Amino acid sequence: MTGGQIDWETTSAKPSWFLGSGATAPERSLAYLAGAFGVAVLLWIARDLPWPWWKYLIGAVVAYDIAGGVVANGLNAVKRFYHGPLPLPPTRLNRLMHNEIGFAACHVQPIVVGLVFSGPWWWGPLWYAWALTGVVLVARAPLYLARPVGLFAVLGGVMIAPSVTHPEGFAWLPAVLLIKLAVAHAVPEEPYGRSARRA
């Protein structure tokens, strides 16, 4: 249990699609560290692969975004940003990105990775559709079932992904993408303030 108030108040700082509204220094550091960790792991996995430099660059960008996004989407600042009122002008693009399904639909990284890194033609569309379906199911589930539905989507991906052919260096992508979108992002959770304490 926690004590302290739930904090939906946005700050005067400019909101960020990556770090949300009012991210603290420790929150920002954790998100950046997770992104750097993702890049480091990818580069280690791909150390003996005959990729040209531009493939390493694309792979690093994808790894940073997805791995960093897992932690960033779990920040109170990001929960406040995405699950509270839209803190930006209500343009069509802002409304799309603020919607959990619209946000997930923009994550075409599996398709890009499948094309660029020579995976089977179906690999990218499979995991894109899996992640998007998981987010839709979370968004449509009763609130008390949202988290278990998201975890079920992740469970399926984690168990199936290792057994299917994948682009070299990216066996990890389906599981990490599903954690980022179907659990860390789509599950609505209350953002706690810094004063919140465990009971």
Legacy VTK file of the C-alpha trace (Angstrom):
# vtk DataFile Version 3.0
C-alpha trace
ASCII
DATASET POLYDATA
POINTS 199 float
0.000 0.000 0.000
1.006 3.580 -0.460
0.357 6.744 1.421
0.364 10.246 0.004
-1.728 11.844 -2.646
-2.115 10.883 -6.260
-0.722 13.750 -8.327
-2.423 14.575 -11.643
-1.124 18.155 -11.684
0.977 19.053 -14.706
3.867 21.451 -14.311
4.851 24.592 -16.156
7.696 22.686 -17.823
7.140 21.807 -21.471
5.530 18.349 -21.721
7.433 15.617 -23.536
6.101 12.646 -25.477
8.995 10.605 -24.043
9.218 11.904 -20.463
5.687 13.139 -19.859
4.781 16.034 -17.626
6.984 17.069 -14.730
9.535 14.255 -14.800
11.979 14.455 -11.909
15.728 14.097 -12.366
15.696 10.477 -11.103
12.838 9.637 -13.486
14.666 11.160 -16.444
17.868 9.374 -15.483
16.146 5.987 -15.302
14.576 6.415 -18.752
17.841 7.536 -20.340
19.750 4.729 -18.623
17.276 2.140 -19.907
17.686 3.454 -23.444
21.472 3.328 -23.167
21.254 -0.195 -21.733
19.157 -1.268 -24.722
21.733 0.122 -27.148
24.611 -1.540 -25.285
22.892 -4.930 -25.297
22.063 -4.681 -29.000
25.640 -3.746 -29.886
26.923 -6.673 -27.824
24.491 -9.104 -29.494
25.414 -7.788 -32.952
29.165 -7.535 -32.336
29.975 -10.330 -34.797
27.261 -9.625 -37.353
28.378 -8.258 -40.731
26.237 -5.144 -40.598
27.252 -1.910 -42.360
27.489 1.149 -40.109
24.033 2.402 -41.032
22.423 -0.812 -39.797
24.141 -0.366 -36.455
22.781 3.176 -36.367
19.200 2.114 -37.153
19.432 -0.748 -34.679
20.718 1.585 -31.955
17.883 4.061 -32.529
15.292 1.270 -32.344
16.866 -0.242 -29.223
17.087 3.133 -27.473
13.465 4.000 -28.230
11.952 0.661 -27.259
14.118 -0.132 -24.234
14.022 3.439 -22.947
10.288 3.513 -23.594
9.658 0.551 -21.300
10.930 2.520 -18.320
9.734 5.924 -19.533
6.161 4.672 -19.942
6.199 3.488 -16.349
7.150 6.906 -14.963
4.573 8.797 -12.945
5.280 11.796 -15.181
4.333 9.775 -18.259
1.241 8.244 -16.642
0.196 11.805 -15.776
0.807 12.924 -19.346
-0.958 10.099 -21.210
-3.731 9.093 -18.812
-4.709 12.577 -17.689
-6.087 15.452 -19.754
-4.129 16.281 -22.899
-1.611 18.945 -21.791
-1.019 20.157 -25.371
-3.094 21.942 -28.015
-5.790 19.477 -29.203
-4.492 19.062 -32.749
-5.287 15.895 -34.661
-1.726 14.598 -34.221
-1.653 15.384 -30.495
-4.991 13.634 -29.966
-3.756 10.595 -31.917
-0.532 10.328 -29.913
-2.356 10.893 -26.609
-4.656 7.942 -27.306
-3.216 4.594 -26.208
-4.271 2.843 -29.425
-3.067 5.684 -31.642
0.240 5.765 -29.771
0.714 2.020 -30.272
-0.241 2.232 -33.951
2.669 4.620 -34.532
5.167 1.997 -33.341
6.113 0.476 -36.688
9.598 -0.548 -35.518
8.978 -4.309 -35.986
8.076 -3.723 -39.633
11.104 -1.481 -40.156
13.418 -3.989 -38.462
11.991 -6.874 -40.468
12.596 -5.018 -43.736
16.006 -3.533 -42.933
17.493 -6.558 -41.198
16.200 -9.221 -43.594
13.728 -11.025 -41.413
10.934 -13.221 -42.752
8.325 -11.075 -44.502
5.727 -11.911 -41.851
7.854 -11.220 -38.756
7.375 -7.452 -38.614
3.632 -7.471 -39.379
3.101 -10.309 -36.872
4.623 -8.467 -33.911
3.212 -5.113 -34.937
-0.284 -6.642 -35.056
0.316 -8.557 -31.810
1.345 -5.411 -29.919
-1.489 -3.346 -31.377
-4.043 -6.056 -30.584
-2.736 -6.290 -27.032
-3.151 -2.548 -26.566
-6.671 -2.606 -28.039
-7.648 -5.425 -25.662
-6.204 -3.531 -22.678
-8.028 -0.352 -23.714
-11.336 -2.202 -24.097
-11.042 -4.319 -20.937
-12.737 -3.332 -17.690
-10.301 -1.283 -15.634
-9.737 -4.030 -13.069
-8.706 -6.437 -15.847
-6.515 -4.040 -17.845
-3.219 -5.054 -16.242
-3.769 -8.842 -16.426
-4.907 -8.545 -20.049
-1.729 -6.623 -20.850
0.376 -9.206 -19.051
-1.353 -11.978 -20.990
-0.378 -10.260 -24.262
3.227 -10.055 -23.041
3.193 -13.663 -21.839
2.117 -14.930 -25.252
4.803 -12.936 -27.013
7.557 -13.948 -24.602
6.715 -17.627 -24.971
6.266 -17.639 -28.758
8.917 -15.188 -29.989
11.974 -17.409 -29.315
10.523 -20.241 -31.405
9.965 -18.245 -34.604
12.539 -17.092 -37.128
13.612 -13.498 -36.546
16.042 -10.939 -37.957
19.518 -11.516 -36.545
20.090 -9.431 -33.440
16.421 -8.804 -32.695
15.061 -11.868 -30.916
14.421 -9.576 -27.933
12.277 -7.012 -29.765
8.791 -8.617 -29.542
8.957 -9.094 -25.762
10.358 -5.639 -25.053
7.890 -3.942 -27.424
4.969 -5.734 -25.769
6.117 -4.718 -22.299
6.463 -1.118 -23.478
3.057 -0.866 -25.172
0.669 -3.421 -23.663
1.696 -2.969 -20.010
3.865 0.079 -19.361
1.895 2.379 -21.662
-1.659 1.087 -22.094
-2.468 0.135 -18.491
-3.951 3.210 -16.790
-2.345 3.860 -13.433
-2.483 6.771 -11.016
0.642 8.939 -10.911
1.986 9.378 -7.404
3.739 12.484 -6.207
7.234 12.420 -4.732
5.797 12.417 -1.219
4.075 9.049 -1.667
5.383 6.377 0.694
4.842 2.673 1.143
2.658 1.933 4.123
LINES 1 200
199 0 1 2 3 4 5 6 7 8 9 10 11 12 13 14 15 16 17 18 19 20 21 22 23 24 25 26 27 28 29 30 31 32 33 34 35 36 37 38 39 40 41 42 43 44 45 46 47 48 49 50 51 52 53 54 55 56 57 58 59 60 61 62 63 64 65 66 67 68 69 70 71 72 73 74 75 76 77 78 79 80 81 82 83 84 85 86 87 88 89 90 91 92 93 94 95 96 97 98 99 100 101 102 103 104 105 106 107 108 109 110 111 112 113 114 115 116 117 118 119 120 121 122 123 124 125 126 127 128 129 130 131 132 133 134 135 136 137 138 139 140 141 142 143 144 145 146 147 148 149 150 151 152 153 154 155 156 157 158 159 160 161 162 163 164 165 166 167 168 169 170 171 172 173 174 175 176 177 178 179 180 181 182 183 184 185 186 187 188 189 190 191 192 193 194 195 196 197 198
